[in-house]
Amino acid sequence: MGAVVTAVIAIAAVVLGWITIEMACKPCLDSGRRAMDRALDPNYDPDEPTAAGAAANEPLLADLSAASAAALAKTI
């Protein structure tokens, strides 16, 4: 009977550990699952422009004129 109790406790510990990891790492796991779903989707075309892709292709510092650089330096 002791072996059955030990097995039930071990299984419960594994289940609680899994739930804890899922809750603690939810943002990272969700983004990874989205990436895997997108990569495995046969209808996904990585060359197709999207709204998120267009924003990602924009330069981080689009306007590097002297006036904007001075304003940026002044705010820092």
mmCIF file of the N, C-alpha and C atoms, coordinates in Angstrom:
data_MODEL
# 
_entry.id   MODEL 
# 
loop_
_atom_site.group_PDB 
_atom_site.id 
_atom_site.type_symbol 
_atom_site.label_atom_id 
_atom_site.label_alt_id 
_atom_site.label_comp_id 
_atom_site.label_asym_id 
_atom_site.label_entity_id 
_atom_site.label_seq_id 
_atom_site.pdbx_PDB_ins_code 
_atom_site.Cartn_x 
_atom_site.Cartn_y 
_atom_site.Cartn_z 
_atom_site.occupancy 
_atom_site.B_iso_or_equiv 
_atom_site.pdbx_formal_charge 
_atom_site.auth_seq_id 
_atom_site.auth_comp_id 
_atom_site.auth_asym_id 
_atom_site.auth_atom_id 
_atom_site.pdbx_PDB_model_num 
ATOM 1   N N  . MET A 1 1  ? 0.822  -1.197 0.000   1.00 0.00 ? 1  MET A N  1 
ATOM 2   C CA . MET A 1 1  ? 0.000  0.000  0.000   1.00 0.00 ? 1  MET A CA 1 
ATOM 3   C C  . MET A 1 1  ? 0.870  1.267  0.000   1.00 0.00 ? 1  MET A C  1 
ATOM 4   N N  . GLY A 1 2  ? 2.057  1.179  0.611   1.00 0.00 ? 2  GLY A N  1 
ATOM 5   C CA . GLY A 1 2  ? 2.949  2.329  0.677   1.00 0.00 ? 2  GLY A CA 1 
ATOM 6   C C  . GLY A 1 2  ? 3.435  2.771  -0.698  1.00 0.00 ? 2  GLY A C  1 
ATOM 7   N N  . ALA A 1 3  ? 3.596  1.818  -1.614  1.00 0.00 ? 3  ALA A N  1 
ATOM 8   C CA . ALA A 1 3  ? 4.054  2.156  -2.961  1.00 0.00 ? 3  ALA A CA 1 
ATOM 9   C C  . ALA A 1 3  ? 2.990  2.934  -3.723  1.00 0.00 ? 3  ALA A C  1 
ATOM 10  N N  . VAL A 1 4  ? 1.732  2.591  -3.518  1.00 0.00 ? 4  VAL A N  1 
ATOM 11  C CA . VAL A 1 4  ? 0.640  3.297  -4.198  1.00 0.00 ? 4  VAL A CA 1 
ATOM 12  C C  . VAL A 1 4  ? 0.549  4.730  -3.696  1.00 0.00 ? 4  VAL A C  1 
ATOM 13  N N  . VAL A 1 5  ? 0.654  4.918  -2.406  1.00 0.00 ? 5  VAL A N  1 
ATOM 14  C CA . VAL A 1 5  ? 0.604  6.265  -1.834  1.00 0.00 ? 5  VAL A CA 1 
ATOM 15  C C  . VAL A 1 5  ? 1.784  7.089  -2.338  1.00 0.00 ? 5  VAL A C  1 
ATOM 16  N N  . THR A 1 6  ? 2.955  6.503  -2.384  1.00 0.00 ? 6  THR A N  1 
ATOM 17  C CA . THR A 1 6  ? 4.132  7.198  -2.888  1.00 0.00 ? 6  THR A CA 1 
ATOM 18  C C  . THR A 1 6  ? 3.957  7.580  -4.355  1.00 0.00 ? 6  THR A C  1 
ATOM 19  N N  . ALA A 1 7  ? 3.398  6.695  -5.157  1.00 0.00 ? 7  ALA A N  1 
ATOM 20  C CA . ALA A 1 7  ? 3.169  6.986  -6.574  1.00 0.00 ? 7  ALA A CA 1 
ATOM 21  C C  . ALA A 1 7  ? 2.154  8.114  -6.742  1.00 0.00 ? 7  ALA A C  1 
ATOM 22  N N  . VAL A 1 8  ? 1.088  8.100  -5.950  1.00 0.00 ? 8  VAL A N  1 
ATOM 23  C CA . VAL A 1 8  ? 0.072  9.159  -6.042  1.00 0.00 ? 8  VAL A CA 1 
ATOM 24  C C  . VAL A 1 8  ? 0.672  10.503 -5.639  1.00 0.00 ? 8  VAL A C  1 
ATOM 25  N N  . ILE A 1 9  ? 1.478  10.528 -4.604  1.00 0.00 ? 9  ILE A N  1 
ATOM 26  C CA . ILE A 1 9  ? 2.120  11.776 -4.168  1.00 0.00 ? 9  ILE A CA 1 
ATOM 27  C C  . ILE A 1 9  ? 3.093  12.273 -5.235  1.00 0.00 ? 9  ILE A C  1 
ATOM 28  N N  . ALA A 1 10 ? 3.841  11.380 -5.849  1.00 0.00 ? 10 ALA A N  1 
ATOM 29  C CA . ALA A 1 10 ? 4.782  11.775 -6.893  1.00 0.00 ? 10 ALA A CA 1 
ATOM 30  C C  . ALA A 1 10 ? 4.054  12.344 -8.105  1.00 0.00 ? 10 ALA A C  1 
ATOM 31  N N  . ILE A 1 11 ? 2.965  11.710 -8.498  1.00 0.00 ? 11 ILE A N  1 
ATOM 32  C CA . ILE A 1 11 ? 2.182  12.211 -9.646  1.00 0.00 ? 11 ILE A CA 1 
ATOM 33  C C  . ILE A 1 11 ? 1.583  13.572 -9.328  1.00 0.00 ? 11 ILE A C  1 
ATOM 34  N N  . ALA A 1 12 ? 1.063  13.739 -8.102  1.00 0.00 ? 12 ALA A N  1 
ATOM 35  C CA . ALA A 1 12 ? 0.505  15.033 -7.699  1.00 0.00 ? 12 ALA A CA 1 
ATOM 36  C C  . ALA A 1 12 ? 1.586  16.113 -7.709  1.00 0.00 ? 12 ALA A C  1 
ATOM 37  N N  . ALA A 1 13 ? 2.796  15.771 -7.273  1.00 0.00 ? 13 ALA A N  1 
ATOM 38  C CA . ALA A 1 13 ? 3.883  16.744 -7.269  1.00 0.00 ? 13 ALA A CA 1 
ATOM 39  C C  . ALA A 1 13 ? 4.272  17.156 -8.689  1.00 0.00 ? 13 ALA A C  1 
ATOM 40  N N  . VAL A 1 14 ? 4.290  16.204 -9.610  1.00 0.00 ? 14 VAL A N  1 
ATOM 41  C CA . VAL A 1 14 ? 4.615  16.514 -11.003 1.00 0.00 ? 14 VAL A CA 1 
ATOM 42  C C  . VAL A 1 14 ? 3.545  17.409 -11.604 1.00 0.00 ? 14 VAL A C  1 
ATOM 43  N N  . VAL A 1 15 ? 2.290  17.114 -11.342 1.00 0.00 ? 15 VAL A N  1 
ATOM 44  C CA . VAL A 1 15 ? 1.190  17.930 -11.878 1.00 0.00 ? 15 VAL A CA 1 
ATOM 45  C C  . VAL A 1 15 ? 1.250  19.344 -11.312 1.00 0.00 ? 15 VAL A C  1 
ATOM 46  N N  . LEU A 1 16 ? 1.454  19.482 -10.015 1.00 0.00 ? 16 LEU A N  1 
ATOM 47  C CA . LEU A 1 16 ? 1.548  20.825 -9.420  1.00 0.00 ? 16 LEU A CA 1 
ATOM 48  C C  . LEU A 1 16 ? 2.771  21.574 -9.933  1.00 0.00 ? 16 LEU A C  1 
ATOM 49  N N  . GLY A 1 17 ? 3.874  20.877 -10.150 1.00 0.00 ? 17 GLY A N  1 
ATOM 50  C CA . GLY A 1 17 ? 5.056  21.521 -10.718 1.00 0.00 ? 17 GLY A CA 1 
ATOM 51  C C  . GLY A 1 17 ? 4.814  22.017 -12.133 1.00 0.00 ? 17 GLY A C  1 
ATOM 52  N N  . TRP A 1 18 ? 4.130  21.203 -12.918 1.00 0.00 ? 18 TRP A N  1 
ATOM 53  C CA . TRP A 1 18 ? 3.803  21.606 -14.291 1.00 0.00 ? 18 TRP A CA 1 
ATOM 54  C C  . TRP A 1 18 ? 2.910  22.848 -14.296 1.00 0.00 ? 18 TRP A C  1 
ATOM 55  N N  . ILE A 1 19 ? 1.896  22.867 -13.443 1.00 0.00 ? 19 ILE A N  1 
ATOM 56  C CA . ILE A 1 19 ? 0.993  24.021 -13.365 1.00 0.00 ? 19 ILE A CA 1 
ATOM 57  C C  . ILE A 1 19 ? 1.762  25.267 -12.934 1.00 0.00 ? 19 ILE A C  1 
ATOM 58  N N  . THR A 1 20 ? 2.674  25.106 -11.989 1.00 0.00 ? 20 THR A N  1 
ATOM 59  C CA . THR A 1 20 ? 3.476  26.237 -11.521 1.00 0.00 ? 20 THR A CA 1 
ATOM 60  C C  . THR A 1 20 ? 4.334  26.806 -12.639 1.00 0.00 ? 20 THR A C  1 
ATOM 61  N N  . ILE A 1 21 ? 4.970  25.957 -13.399 1.00 0.00 ? 21 ILE A N  1 
ATOM 62  C CA . ILE A 1 21 ? 5.804  26.424 -14.512 1.00 0.00 ? 21 ILE A CA 1 
ATOM 63  C C  . ILE A 1 21 ? 4.948  27.095 -15.582 1.00 0.00 ? 21 ILE A C  1 
ATOM 64  N N  . GLU A 1 22 ? 3.788  26.527 -15.880 1.00 0.00 ? 22 GLU A N  1 
ATOM 65  C CA . GLU A 1 22 ? 2.899  27.136 -16.873 1.00 0.00 ? 22 GLU A CA 1 
ATOM 66  C C  . GLU A 1 22 ? 2.465  28.535 -16.437 1.00 0.00 ? 22 GLU A C  1 
ATOM 67  N N  . MET A 1 23 ? 2.149  28.707 -15.169 1.00 0.00 ? 23 MET A N  1 
ATOM 68  C CA . MET A 1 23 ? 1.705  30.017 -14.677 1.00 0.00 ? 23 MET A CA 1 
ATOM 69  C C  . MET A 1 23 ? 2.859  31.014 -14.607 1.00 0.00 ? 23 MET A C  1 
ATOM 70  N N  . ALA A 1 24 ? 4.037  30.566 -14.177 1.00 0.00 ? 24 ALA A N  1 
ATOM 71  C CA . ALA A 1 24 ? 5.174  31.473 -14.011 1.00 0.00 ? 24 ALA A CA 1 
ATOM 72  C C  . ALA A 1 24 ? 5.736  31.937 -15.349 1.00 0.00 ? 24 ALA A C  1 
ATOM 73  N N  . CYS A 1 25 ? 5.729  31.070 -16.349 1.00 0.00 ? 25 CYS A N  1 
ATOM 74  C CA . CYS A 1 25 ? 6.346  31.381 -17.634 1.00 0.00 ? 25 CYS A CA 1 
ATOM 75  C C  . CYS A 1 25 ? 5.314  31.610 -18.732 1.00 0.00 ? 25 CYS A C  1 
ATOM 76  N N  . LYS A 1 26 ? 4.109  32.000 -18.370 1.00 0.00 ? 26 LYS A N  1 
ATOM 77  C CA . LYS A 1 26 ? 3.023  32.126 -19.341 1.00 0.00 ? 26 LYS A CA 1 
ATOM 78  C C  . LYS A 1 26 ? 3.358  33.048 -20.519 1.00 0.00 ? 26 LYS A C  1 
ATOM 79  N N  . PRO A 1 27 ? 3.885  34.274 -20.311 1.00 0.00 ? 27 PRO A N  1 
ATOM 80  C CA . PRO A 1 27 ? 4.165  35.134 -21.476 1.00 0.00 ? 27 PRO A CA 1 
ATOM 81  C C  . PRO A 1 27 ? 5.175  34.517 -22.443 1.00 0.00 ? 27 PRO A C  1 
ATOM 82  N N  . CYS A 1 28 ? 6.216  33.934 -21.900 1.00 0.00 ? 28 CYS A N  1 
ATOM 83  C CA . CYS A 1 28 ? 7.243  33.328 -22.749 1.00 0.00 ? 28 CYS A CA 1 
ATOM 84  C C  . CYS A 1 28 ? 6.687  32.108 -23.480 1.00 0.00 ? 28 CYS A C  1 
ATOM 85  N N  . LEU A 1 29 ? 5.943  31.291 -22.786 1.00 0.00 ? 29 LEU A N  1 
ATOM 86  C CA . LEU A 1 29 ? 5.374  30.091 -23.402 1.00 0.00 ? 29 LEU A CA 1 
ATOM 87  C C  . LEU A 1 29 ? 4.344  30.452 -24.471 1.00 0.00 ? 29 LEU A C  1 
ATOM 88  N N  . ASP A 1 30 ? 3.536  31.489 -24.217 1.00 0.00 ? 30 ASP A N  1 
ATOM 89  C CA . ASP A 1 30 ? 2.531  31.894 -25.208 1.00 0.00 ? 30 ASP A CA 1 
ATOM 90  C C  . ASP A 1 30 ? 3.185  32.392 -26.489 1.00 0.00 ? 30 ASP A C  1 
ATOM 91  N N  . SER A 1 31 ? 4.234  33.213 -26.353 1.00 0.00 ? 31 SER A N  1 
ATOM 92  C CA . SER A 1 31 ? 4.884  33.721 -27.567 1.00 0.00 ? 31 SER A CA 1 
ATOM 93  C C  . SER A 1 31 ? 5.576  32.583 -28.318 1.00 0.00 ? 31 SER A C  1 
ATOM 94  N N  . GLY A 1 32 ? 6.144  31.634 -27.601 1.00 0.00 ? 32 GLY A N  1 
ATOM 95  C CA . GLY A 1 32 ? 6.762  30.484 -28.257 1.00 0.00 ? 32 GLY A CA 1 
ATOM 96  C C  . GLY A 1 32 ? 5.748  29.611 -28.970 1.00 0.00 ? 32 GLY A C  1 
ATOM 97  N N  . ARG A 1 33 ? 4.604  29.419 -28.346 1.00 0.00 ? 33 ARG A N  1 
ATOM 98  C CA . ARG A 1 33 ? 3.547  28.616 -28.976 1.00 0.00 ? 33 ARG A CA 1 
ATOM 99  C C  . ARG A 1 33 ? 2.980  29.316 -30.210 1.00 0.00 ? 33 ARG A C  1 
ATOM 100 N N  . ARG A 1 34 ? 2.854  30.654 -30.143 1.00 0.00 ? 34 ARG A N  1 
ATOM 101 C CA . ARG A 1 34 ? 2.387  31.399 -31.322 1.00 0.00 ? 34 ARG A CA 1 
ATOM 102 C C  . ARG A 1 34 ? 3.386  31.264 -32.458 1.00 0.00 ? 34 ARG A C  1 
ATOM 103 N N  . ALA A 1 35 ? 4.673  31.344 -32.145 1.00 0.00 ? 35 ALA A N  1 
ATOM 104 C CA . ALA A 1 35 ? 5.711  31.222 -33.173 1.00 0.00 ? 35 ALA A CA 1 
ATOM 105 C C  . ALA A 1 35 ? 5.694  29.828 -33.793 1.00 0.00 ? 35 ALA A C  1 
ATOM 106 N N  . MET A 1 36 ? 5.514  28.798 -32.965 1.00 0.00 ? 36 MET A N  1 
ATOM 107 C CA . MET A 1 36 ? 5.448  27.432 -33.507 1.00 0.00 ? 36 MET A CA 1 
ATOM 108 C C  . MET A 1 36 ? 4.203  27.239 -34.362 1.00 0.00 ? 36 MET A C  1 
ATOM 109 N N  . ASP A 1 37 ? 3.063  27.795 -33.910 1.00 0.00 ? 37 ASP A N  1 
ATOM 110 C CA . ASP A 1 37 ? 1.842  27.672 -34.704 1.00 0.00 ? 37 ASP A CA 1 
ATOM 111 C C  . ASP A 1 37 ? 1.997  28.366 -36.050 1.00 0.00 ? 37 ASP A C  1 
ATOM 112 N N  . ARG A 1 38 ? 2.633  29.543 -36.031 1.00 0.00 ? 38 ARG A N  1 
ATOM 113 C CA . ARG A 1 38 ? 2.822  30.284 -37.283 1.00 0.00 ? 38 ARG A CA 1 
ATOM 114 C C  . ARG A 1 38 ? 3.789  29.536 -38.195 1.00 0.00 ? 38 ARG A C  1 
ATOM 115 N N  . ALA A 1 39 ? 4.846  28.974 -37.627 1.00 0.00 ? 39 ALA A N  1 
ATOM 116 C CA . ALA A 1 39 ? 5.840  28.269 -38.435 1.00 0.00 ? 39 ALA A CA 1 
ATOM 117 C C  . ALA A 1 39 ? 5.270  26.983 -39.027 1.00 0.00 ? 39 ALA A C  1 
ATOM 118 N N  . LEU A 1 40 ? 4.368  26.342 -38.327 1.00 0.00 ? 40 LEU A N  1 
ATOM 119 C CA . LEU A 1 40 ? 3.800  25.081 -38.806 1.00 0.00 ? 40 LEU A CA 1 
ATOM 120 C C  . LEU A 1 40 ? 2.541  25.277 -39.651 1.00 0.00 ? 40 LEU A C  1 
ATOM 121 N N  . ASP A 1 41 ? 2.072  26.532 -39.786 1.00 0.00 ? 41 ASP A N  1 
ATOM 122 C CA . ASP A 1 41 ? 0.876  26.821 -40.577 1.00 0.00 ? 41 ASP A CA 1 
ATOM 123 C C  . ASP A 1 41 ? 1.235  26.783 -42.064 1.00 0.00 ? 41 ASP A C  1 
ATOM 124 N N  . PRO A 1 42 ? 0.619  25.888 -42.852 1.00 0.00 ? 42 PRO A N  1 
ATOM 125 C CA . PRO A 1 42 ? 0.965  25.819 -44.270 1.00 0.00 ? 42 PRO A CA 1 
ATOM 126 C C  . PRO A 1 42 ? 0.501  27.046 -45.059 1.00 0.00 ? 42 PRO A C  1 
ATOM 127 N N  . ASN A 1 43 ? -0.428 27.816 -44.525 1.00 0.00 ? 43 ASN A N  1 
ATOM 128 C CA . ASN A 1 43 ? -0.921 29.005 -45.223 1.00 0.00 ? 43 ASN A CA 1 
ATOM 129 C C  . ASN A 1 43 ? -0.117 30.259 -44.882 1.00 0.00 ? 43 ASN A C  1 
ATOM 130 N N  . TYR A 1 44 ? 0.821  30.171 -43.959 1.00 0.00 ? 44 TYR A N  1 
ATOM 131 C CA . TYR A 1 44 ? 1.623  31.334 -43.556 1.00 0.00 ? 44 TYR A CA 1 
ATOM 132 C C  . TYR A 1 44 ? 2.714  31.601 -44.574 1.00 0.00 ? 44 TYR A C  1 
ATOM 133 N N  . ASP A 1 45 ? 2.777  32.846 -45.030 1.00 0.00 ? 45 ASP A N  1 
ATOM 134 C CA . ASP A 1 45 ? 3.809  33.254 -45.973 1.00 0.00 ? 45 ASP A CA 1 
ATOM 135 C C  . ASP A 1 45 ? 4.666  34.327 -45.306 1.00 0.00 ? 45 ASP A C  1 
ATOM 136 N N  . PRO A 1 46 ? 5.910  34.024 -44.982 1.00 0.00 ? 46 PRO A N  1 
ATOM 137 C CA . PRO A 1 46 ? 6.736  35.008 -44.281 1.00 0.00 ? 46 PRO A CA 1 
ATOM 138 C C  . PRO A 1 46 ? 7.056  36.234 -45.131 1.00 0.00 ? 46 PRO A C  1 
ATOM 139 N N  . ASP A 1 47 ? 6.908  36.141 -46.457 1.00 0.00 ? 47 ASP A N  1 
ATOM 140 C CA . ASP A 1 47 ? 7.190  37.284 -47.318 1.00 0.00 ? 47 ASP A CA 1 
ATOM 141 C C  . ASP A 1 47 ? 5.996  38.212 -47.478 1.00 0.00 ? 47 ASP A C  1 
ATOM 142 N N  . GLU A 1 48 ? 4.843  37.804 -46.974 1.00 0.00 ? 48 GLU A N  1 
ATOM 143 C CA . GLU A 1 48 ? 3.639  38.619 -47.097 1.00 0.00 ? 48 GLU A CA 1 
ATOM 144 C C  . GLU A 1 48 ? 3.687  39.755 -46.082 1.00 0.00 ? 48 GLU A C  1 
ATOM 145 N N  . PRO A 1 49 ? 3.511  41.009 -46.538 1.00 0.00 ? 49 PRO A N  1 
ATOM 146 C CA . PRO A 1 49 ? 3.557  42.130 -45.585 1.00 0.00 ? 49 PRO A CA 1 
ATOM 147 C C  . PRO A 1 49 ? 2.323  42.129 -44.690 1.00 0.00 ? 49 PRO A C  1 
ATOM 148 N N  . THR A 1 50 ? 2.554  42.409 -43.419 1.00 0.00 ? 50 THR A N  1 
ATOM 149 C CA . THR A 1 50 ? 1.464  42.513 -42.457 1.00 0.00 ? 50 THR A CA 1 
ATOM 150 C C  . THR A 1 50 ? 1.586  43.842 -41.734 1.00 0.00 ? 50 THR A C  1 
ATOM 151 N N  . ALA A 1 51 ? 0.582  44.190 -40.952 1.00 0.00 ? 51 ALA A N  1 
ATOM 152 C CA . ALA A 1 51 ? 0.617  45.443 -40.199 1.00 0.00 ? 51 ALA A CA 1 
ATOM 153 C C  . ALA A 1 51 ? 1.740  45.410 -39.172 1.00 0.00 ? 51 ALA A C  1 
ATOM 154 N N  . ALA A 1 52 ? 1.916  44.287 -38.495 1.00 0.00 ? 52 ALA A N  1 
ATOM 155 C CA . ALA A 1 52 ? 2.978  44.180 -37.494 1.00 0.00 ? 52 ALA A CA 1 
ATOM 156 C C  . ALA A 1 52 ? 4.342  44.164 -38.178 1.00 0.00 ? 52 ALA A C  1 
ATOM 157 N N  . GLY A 1 53 ? 4.435  43.531 -39.332 1.00 0.00 ? 53 GLY A N  1 
ATOM 158 C CA . GLY A 1 53 ? 5.700  43.470 -40.049 1.00 0.00 ? 53 GLY A CA 1 
ATOM 159 C C  . GLY A 1 53 ? 6.117  44.822 -40.592 1.00 0.00 ? 53 GLY A C  1 
ATOM 160 N N  . ALA A 1 54 ? 5.140  45.627 -41.017 1.00 0.00 ? 54 ALA A N  1 
ATOM 161 C CA . ALA A 1 54 ? 5.464  46.953 -41.530 1.00 0.00 ? 54 ALA A CA 1 
ATOM 162 C C  . ALA A 1 54 ? 6.034  47.827 -40.422 1.00 0.00 ? 54 ALA A C  1 
ATOM 163 N N  . ALA A 1 55 ? 5.462  47.735 -39.231 1.00 0.00 ? 55 ALA A N  1 
ATOM 164 C CA . ALA A 1 55 ? 5.972  48.523 -38.115 1.00 0.00 ? 55 ALA A CA 1 
ATOM 165 C C  . ALA A 1 55 ? 7.351  48.028 -37.692 1.00 0.00 ? 55 ALA A C  1 
ATOM 166 N N  . ALA A 1 56 ? 7.594  46.741 -37.831 1.00 0.00 ? 56 ALA A N  1 
ATOM 167 C CA . ALA A 1 56 ? 8.882  46.189 -37.426 1.00 0.00 ? 56 ALA A CA 1 
ATOM 168 C C  . ALA A 1 56 ? 9.988  46.595 -38.390 1.00 0.00 ? 56 ALA A C  1 
ATOM 169 N N  . ASN A 1 57 ? 9.656  46.903 -39.641 1.00 0.00 ? 57 ASN A N  1 
ATOM 170 C CA . ASN A 1 57 ? 10.665 47.261 -40.628 1.00 0.00 ? 57 ASN A CA 1 
ATOM 171 C C  . ASN A 1 57 ? 11.014 48.745 -40.604 1.00 0.00 ? 57 ASN A C  1 
ATOM 172 N N  . GLU A 1 58 ? 10.290 49.545 -39.842 1.00 0.00 ? 58 GLU A N  1 
ATOM 173 C CA . GLU A 1 58 ? 10.582 50.964 -39.778 1.00 0.00 ? 58 GLU A CA 1 
ATOM 174 C C  . GLU A 1 58 ? 11.837 51.178 -38.940 1.00 0.00 ? 58 GLU A C  1 
ATOM 175 N N  . PRO A 1 59 ? 12.647 52.163 -39.307 1.00 0.00 ? 59 PRO A N  1 
ATOM 176 C CA . PRO A 1 59 ? 13.853 52.412 -38.510 1.00 0.00 ? 59 PRO A CA 1 
ATOM 177 C C  . PRO A 1 59 ? 13.488 52.931 -37.120 1.00 0.00 ? 59 PRO A C  1 
ATOM 178 N N  . LEU A 1 60 ? 14.333 52.623 -36.145 1.00 0.00 ? 60 LEU A N  1 
ATOM 179 C CA . LEU A 1 60 ? 14.050 53.061 -34.783 1.00 0.00 ? 60 LEU A CA 1 
ATOM 180 C C  . LEU A 1 60 ? 14.217 54.566 -34.637 1.00 0.00 ? 60 LEU A C  1 
ATOM 181 N N  . LEU A 1 61 ? 15.213 55.128 -35.315 1.00 0.00 ? 61 LEU A N  1 
ATOM 182 C CA . LEU A 1 61 ? 15.444 56.569 -35.280 1.00 0.00 ? 61 LEU A CA 1 
ATOM 183 C C  . LEU A 1 61 ? 15.288 57.097 -36.694 1.00 0.00 ? 61 LEU A C  1 
ATOM 184 N N  . ALA A 1 62 ? 14.054 57.394 -37.080 1.00 0.00 ? 62 ALA A N  1 
ATOM 185 C CA . ALA A 1 62 ? 13.781 57.778 -38.460 1.00 0.00 ? 62 ALA A CA 1 
ATOM 186 C C  . ALA A 1 62 ? 14.311 59.173 -38.769 1.00 0.00 ? 62 ALA A C  1 
ATOM 187 N N  . ASP A 1 63 ? 14.199 60.110 -37.836 1.00 0.00 ? 63 ASP A N  1 
ATOM 188 C CA . ASP A 1 63 ? 14.571 61.495 -38.102 1.00 0.00 ? 63 ASP A CA 1 
ATOM 189 C C  . ASP A 1 63 ? 15.829 61.827 -37.313 1.00 0.00 ? 63 ASP A C  1 
ATOM 190 N N  . LEU A 1 64 ? 16.959 61.905 -37.993 1.00 0.00 ? 64 LEU A N  1 
ATOM 191 C CA . LEU A 1 64 ? 18.217 62.200 -37.319 1.00 0.00 ? 64 LEU A CA 1 
ATOM 192 C C  . LEU A 1 64 ? 18.745 63.578 -37.704 1.00 0.00 ? 64 LEU A C  1 
ATOM 193 N N  . SER A 1 65 ? 17.857 64.529 -37.953 1.00 0.00 ? 65 SER A N  1 
ATOM 194 C CA . SER A 1 65 ? 18.295 65.876 -38.303 1.00 0.00 ? 65 SER A CA 1 
ATOM 195 C C  . SER A 1 65 ? 18.899 66.550 -37.067 1.00 0.00 ? 65 SER A C  1 
ATOM 196 N N  . ALA A 1 66 ? 19.585 67.652 -37.275 1.00 0.00 ? 66 ALA A N  1 
ATOM 197 C CA . ALA A 1 66 ? 20.261 68.358 -36.184 1.00 0.00 ? 66 ALA A CA 1 
ATOM 198 C C  . ALA A 1 66 ? 19.251 68.878 -35.161 1.00 0.00 ? 66 ALA A C  1 
ATOM 199 N N  . ALA A 1 67 ? 18.090 69.342 -35.622 1.00 0.00 ? 67 ALA A N  1 
ATOM 200 C CA . ALA A 1 67 ? 17.084 69.882 -34.709 1.00 0.00 ? 67 ALA A CA 1 
ATOM 201 C C  . ALA A 1 67 ? 16.524 68.790 -33.806 1.00 0.00 ? 67 ALA A C  1 
ATOM 202 N N  . SER A 1 68 ? 16.247 67.636 -34.378 1.00 0.00 ? 68 SER A N  1 
ATOM 203 C CA . SER A 1 68 ? 15.697 66.571 -33.553 1.00 0.00 ? 68 SER A CA 1 
ATOM 204 C C  . SER A 1 68 ? 16.751 66.008 -32.616 1.00 0.00 ? 68 SER A C  1 
ATOM 205 N N  . ALA A 1 69 ? 18.013 65.968 -33.059 1.00 0.00 ? 69 ALA A N  1 
ATOM 206 C CA . ALA A 1 69 ? 19.091 65.501 -32.189 1.00 0.00 ? 69 ALA A CA 1 
ATOM 207 C C  . ALA A 1 69 ? 19.289 66.458 -31.026 1.00 0.00 ? 69 ALA A C  1 
ATOM 208 N N  . ALA A 1 70 ? 19.199 67.754 -31.294 1.00 0.00 ? 70 ALA A N  1 
ATOM 209 C CA . ALA A 1 70 ? 19.341 68.734 -30.219 1.00 0.00 ? 70 ALA A CA 1 
ATOM 210 C C  . ALA A 1 70 ? 18.186 68.612 -29.225 1.00 0.00 ? 70 ALA A C  1 
ATOM 211 N N  . ALA A 1 71 ? 16.966 68.411 -29.740 1.00 0.00 ? 71 ALA A N  1 
ATOM 212 C CA . ALA A 1 71 ? 15.804 68.267 -28.859 1.00 0.00 ? 71 ALA A CA 1 
ATOM 213 C C  . ALA A 1 71 ? 15.936 67.002 -28.021 1.00 0.00 ? 71 ALA A C  1 
ATOM 214 N N  . LEU A 1 72 ? 16.430 65.942 -28.618 1.00 0.00 ? 72 LEU A N  1 
ATOM 215 C CA . LEU A 1 72 ? 16.625 64.692 -27.892 1.00 0.00 ? 72 LEU A CA 1 
ATOM 216 C C  . LEU A 1 72 ? 17.693 64.865 -26.808 1.00 0.00 ? 72 LEU A C  1 
ATOM 217 N N  . ALA A 1 73 ? 18.783 65.529 -27.147 1.00 0.00 ? 73 ALA A N  1 
ATOM 218 C CA . ALA A 1 73 ? 19.851 65.755 -26.179 1.00 0.00 ? 73 ALA A CA 1 
ATOM 219 C C  . ALA A 1 73 ? 19.366 66.643 -25.038 1.00 0.00 ? 73 ALA A C  1 
ATOM 220 N N  . LYS A 1 74 ? 18.492 67.591 -25.348 1.00 0.00 ? 74 LYS A N  1 
ATOM 221 C CA . LYS A 1 74 ? 17.982 68.488 -24.342 1.00 0.00 ? 74 LYS A CA 1 
ATOM 222 C C  . LYS A 1 74 ? 17.074 67.747 -23.363 1.00 0.00 ? 74 LYS A C  1 
ATOM 223 N N  . THR A 1 75 ? 16.290 66.782 -23.859 1.00 0.00 ? 75 THR A N  1 
ATOM 224 C CA . THR A 1 75 ? 15.389 66.044 -22.980 1.00 0.00 ? 75 THR A CA 1 
ATOM 225 C C  . THR A 1 75 ? 16.133 65.075 -22.093 1.00 0.00 ? 75 THR A C  1 
ATOM 226 N N  . ILE A 1 76 ? 17.282 64.602 -22.573 1.00 0.00 ? 76 ILE A N  1 
ATOM 227 C CA . ILE A 1 76 ? 18.070 63.644 -21.774 1.00 0.00 ? 76 ILE A CA 1 
ATOM 228 C C  . ILE A 1 76 ? 18.781 64.413 -20.717 1.00 0.00 ? 76 ILE A C  1 
# 
